[in-house]
Amino acid sequence: MVLRDIFILVLSLLLATPLFSQTRSSDKSKKYNKVGKLKIDTSFQASYLQDFMVPFNQCEDLKDCRIKVKTKNLKTTMAARPHFFSLFLGKKNRRYTILINKNEEFNGVLLKDVPSDARVGLFAHELMHIRDYNSKGAAGVMQLGFQYLSIKGKTKVEHRTDSLTIAAGFGQQLYEWAHYVLHDSNACEEYKSFKEEVYMSPVRILGQMEQKQ
Ligand SMILES: [Zn+2]
């Protein structure tokens, strides 16, 4: 049973990792701007970059991380992933990718429609996934991958990531993001109910911010 689970996990990580995705060939044609070790796809809008740098500049621990930010067709607004093989090369050689959905047909939320403050909250959340991965060894990261296979596990991971975002001082922006998705965006109901089920609600975010004070 455990072996089967490991097999499924490895397979899902292989399929999910940018190393093996269909975008591999197009990835080569992508151009990146560099900010220290951070590499940013040139198609990533300058206005987003300003918002991205707000939380990134607060994350001293991520300054030495190899992070690539790039656009891709996704089934969610954004995602943060480790490169599977780099997990076995020691923490110094770890590589991570933050993906941004560029699919105009997506009926969830696209970054271009998100208000600036809420965007900062979302970027902070994705960076906290990387902080979380980076605090773990290869086995710990794989365990996170396991958790992601069920809704219950996914909810646990996302709530913890939201907590890390609040602890990092981006609770207000995270609240703006959560509130925007559920109450102001044009996202379809299916997307909204998924967000409601898996992520912290705006009220819970405020509650946790109060506890922190
Ligand atoms: Zn997340």
Residues whose N, C-alpha, C, O or C-beta is under 5 A from the ligand:
A	BS01	ZN	E158 T161
